Amino acid sequence: MHRRLRVWTLACLVLATAAPAHADEPVPSGLGGAWLAEDIGGNGVIDDLQTTLEIRPDGSYGGNGGCNTYRGKLKVQNGNIAFAPAAATRKMCAPAIMDQEQKFFDALGTVTSWKLENGILHLTGKEGAPAIRLAGLKNSTDIVIRLPGPEQSVARETISYQCDADQRVVAEYINAGSNSLAVLKIGDETVIAANVLAASGAKYAGGRFEWWTKGDEATLYDLTKGENAPGVNCRKTG
């Protein structure tokens, strides 16, 4: 009888020790939402490279570091915050992109507090050291495409192009198995184009545009100008 009592007492002690001393608090309303990095560690960011952070009401966070997608868990206690190490995909991009992405992840790991000023989110480390400054992504829409069959890995890459007549195109390429899309930002217009058959290179068609890439060069065709109209020549910049 005494032996059973001692075992039960020990079990209660183990359970009490394993319980967390403080439960995580809800995510503050001003902190949640989708954000775009404007500065990392006080050193700015690469133009047209989308490094994003989304903080969700359930305490999870994720986004795109510029090359790889990632996800993790946010801890909120006594007004302080901490981003637990994130799990990320392992795609390789250009060295400059990988460098910024690593700096973003490193800076995220130093964050202890936050402040919202005029729609800008400031994430800071110990003693108020600047970690990341982000702007809200208010005018964006997520589109989810579900493909039948076994789960497939999704590869994403964002490339900027400088074109004739000082025009710029930012293309995000999304590949899942045999399915390929290009999300083209052309001035103030965003077009989703699907991969179509081409004699060489990769060709995408969406709306009134055709986008034909060959190596580091690309050509943008506006179909409203006629099928024989010359395209705008573009060259990869990052």
C-alpha positions in Angstrom: 0.0 0.0 0.0 2.7 2.5 0.9 4.7 1.6 -2.3 1.7 2.4 -4.5 1.3 5.7 -2.8 4.9 6.7 -3.4 4.6 5.8 -7.1 1.5 8.0 -7.5 3.1 10.9 -5.7 6.1 10.7 -8.1 3.8 10.6 -11.1 2.0 13.8 -9.9 5.4 15.5 -9.5 6.5 14.6 -13.0 3.2 16.0 -14.5 3.5 19.2 -12.5 7.1 19.7 -13.6 6.2 19.1 -17.3 3.4 21.8 -17.3 4.5 25.1 -18.8 5.0 27.9 -16.3 3.3 30.5 -18.6 1.0 29.8 -21.5 1.4 31.8 -24.7 -0.8 34.8 -25.0 -3.1 35.5 -28.0 -1.5 37.3 -30.9 -2.1 41.1 -30.6 -4.4 42.4 -33.3 -2.0 45.0 -34.6 0.7 42.4 -35.0 -1.3 40.0 -37.2 -1.6 40.1 -40.9 0.6 40.0 -44.0 3.8 42.1 -44.2 6.5 42.9 -46.7 10.1 43.5 -45.5 11.5 47.0 -46.3 14.6 46.8 -44.2 16.7 44.1 -42.5 19.1 45.0 -39.8 19.2 48.6 -41.0 20.7 47.7 -44.3 17.7 47.9 -46.7 16.6 45.1 -49.0 17.0 44.2 -52.7 14.5 46.1 -54.9 11.6 44.0 -56.3 12.6 40.9 -54.1 9.5 39.9 -52.1 10.4 38.9 -48.6 7.1 38.4 -46.8 5.9 37.6 -43.3 2.4 36.5 -42.4 1.4 36.3 -38.7 -1.8 34.4 -38.1 -4.4 34.6 -35.2 -3.5 31.0 -34.1 0.1 32.0 -33.4 1.7 30.5 -36.5 3.7 32.5 -38.9 5.1 31.9 -42.4 5.8 33.5 -45.8 8.5 33.6 -48.4 12.0 34.6 -47.6 12.7 35.6 -51.2 13.6 32.2 -52.4 12.1 29.6 -50.0 8.8 29.4 -48.3 8.8 28.9 -44.5 6.6 28.4 -41.5 7.0 28.5 -37.7 5.4 29.4 -34.3 5.2 32.8 -32.7 5.5 33.0 -28.9 3.8 35.9 -27.0 4.4 36.4 -23.3 4.1 39.5 -21.1 4.1 41.7 -24.1 7.3 40.2 -25.6 7.4 38.1 -28.7 9.8 35.5 -30.1 9.8 33.7 -33.4 10.6 30.0 -32.9 13.0 28.6 -35.6 11.2 28.2 -38.9 11.0 25.2 -41.2 11.8 26.2 -44.7 12.1 24.6 -48.2 15.6 24.0 -49.5 15.6 25.6 -53.0 18.7 27.4 -54.2 18.5 30.9 -55.8 21.0 33.5 -56.8 23.7 34.2 -54.1 22.4 37.7 -53.4 18.9 36.4 -52.9 20.1 33.6 -50.6 22.2 36.1 -48.6 19.2 38.4 -48.0 17.0 35.4 -47.1 19.5 34.2 -44.5 19.8 37.7 -43.0 16.0 37.8 -42.8 15.9 34.5 -40.9 18.8 35.5 -38.6 17.1 38.8 -37.8 13.8 37.1 -37.1 15.5 34.9 -34.5 16.7 38.1 -32.6 13.2 39.7 -32.3 12.0 40.3 -28.7 9.5 43.2 -29.2 7.4 45.0 -31.8 5.9 48.4 -32.5 3.4 49.6 -35.1 3.8 53.2 -36.4 1.7 54.6 -39.3 1.1 51.2 -40.7 4.8 50.2 -40.5 5.7 47.2 -38.3 9.0 47.5 -36.5 10.5 44.3 -35.1 13.3 44.9 -32.6 15.8 42.8 -30.7 17.4 43.3 -27.3 17.8 46.9 -26.1 15.7 48.1 -29.1 18.2 47.0 -31.8 16.4 47.2 -35.2 15.8 43.8 -36.7 13.2 44.1 -39.5 11.0 46.9 -40.7 7.9 45.8 -42.7 5.0 47.4 -44.5 1.5 46.0 -44.5 0.4 44.0 -47.6 -3.2 45.2 -47.7 -3.9 45.1 -51.5 -3.1 41.5 -52.2 -5.2 38.4 -52.9 -4.2 34.8 -52.3 -5.3 32.3 -54.9 -5.2 28.6 -54.0 -5.0 26.0 -56.8 -5.5 22.4 -55.8 -4.0 19.7 -58.1 -5.5 16.2 -58.0 -3.3 13.2 -57.2 -0.3 12.8 -54.9 1.1 15.9 -53.1 3.8 17.7 -55.2 6.5 20.0 -54.2 6.1 23.6 -55.4 9.1 25.6 -56.6 8.9 29.4 -56.7 11.4 31.9 -58.1 11.1 35.7 -58.5 13.2 37.4 -61.2 13.4 41.1 -62.1 13.9 42.2 -65.7 14.9 45.6 -67.2 13.1 46.2 -70.5 13.3 48.7 -73.4 11.8 52.2 -72.8 12.7 52.0 -69.1 10.0 49.4 -68.5 10.4 46.8 -65.8 8.8 43.4 -65.4 8.9 41.3 -62.2 8.1 37.6 -62.8 7.4 35.0 -60.2 7.7 31.5 -61.6 5.7 28.8 -59.9 6.3 25.2 -60.9 4.5 22.1 -59.6 5.2 18.9 -61.6 4.3 19.5 -65.2 2.3 22.7 -64.3 4.0 26.0 -64.7 2.8 29.6 -64.1 4.3 33.0 -64.3 2.9 35.9 -62.2 3.9 39.0 -64.1 4.0 42.4 -62.6 4.0 44.8 -65.5 3.9 48.4 -64.3 0.7 48.6 -62.1 -0.8 45.5 -63.7 -0.5 41.9 -62.5 -1.1 39.1 -64.9 -1.1 35.3 -64.2 0.2 33.5 -67.3 0.3 29.8 -68.0 3.1 27.9 -69.8 2.3 27.1 -73.4 4.1 25.2 -76.1 7.2 26.9 -77.6 9.8 26.0 -80.1 12.5 27.0 -77.6 12.8 28.6 -74.2 9.7 28.9 -72.0 6.6 30.7 -73.2 3.7 31.9 -71.0 0.3 33.4 -72.1 -2.1 35.3 -69.9 -4.7 38.0 -70.6 -3.4 40.3 -73.5 0.2 39.3 -72.9 2.7 36.7 -74.0 6.0 36.3 -72.1 8.8 34.4 -73.8 12.0 33.7 -71.9 15.3 32.3 -73.3 18.2 32.2 -70.8 18.7 35.6 -69.2 16.5 37.4 -71.8 12.8 37.6 -72.3 10.3 39.3 -74.7 7.0 40.8 -73.8 4.3 40.8 -76.4 1.1 42.9 -76.1 -1.5 41.0 -78.3 -3.8 44.1 -78.5 -1.1 45.7 -80.8 -1.5 43.0 -83.5 0.1 39.6 -84.0 2.9 41.1 -86.1 3.8 43.9 -83.6 7.3 43.6 -82.2 7.8 42.7 -78.6 9.6 44.5 -75.8 13.0 43.1 -75.2 13.9 42.5 -71.5 17.0 41.3 -69.7 17.3 39.7 -66.3 18.7 41.9 -63.5 18.2 39.8 -60.4 
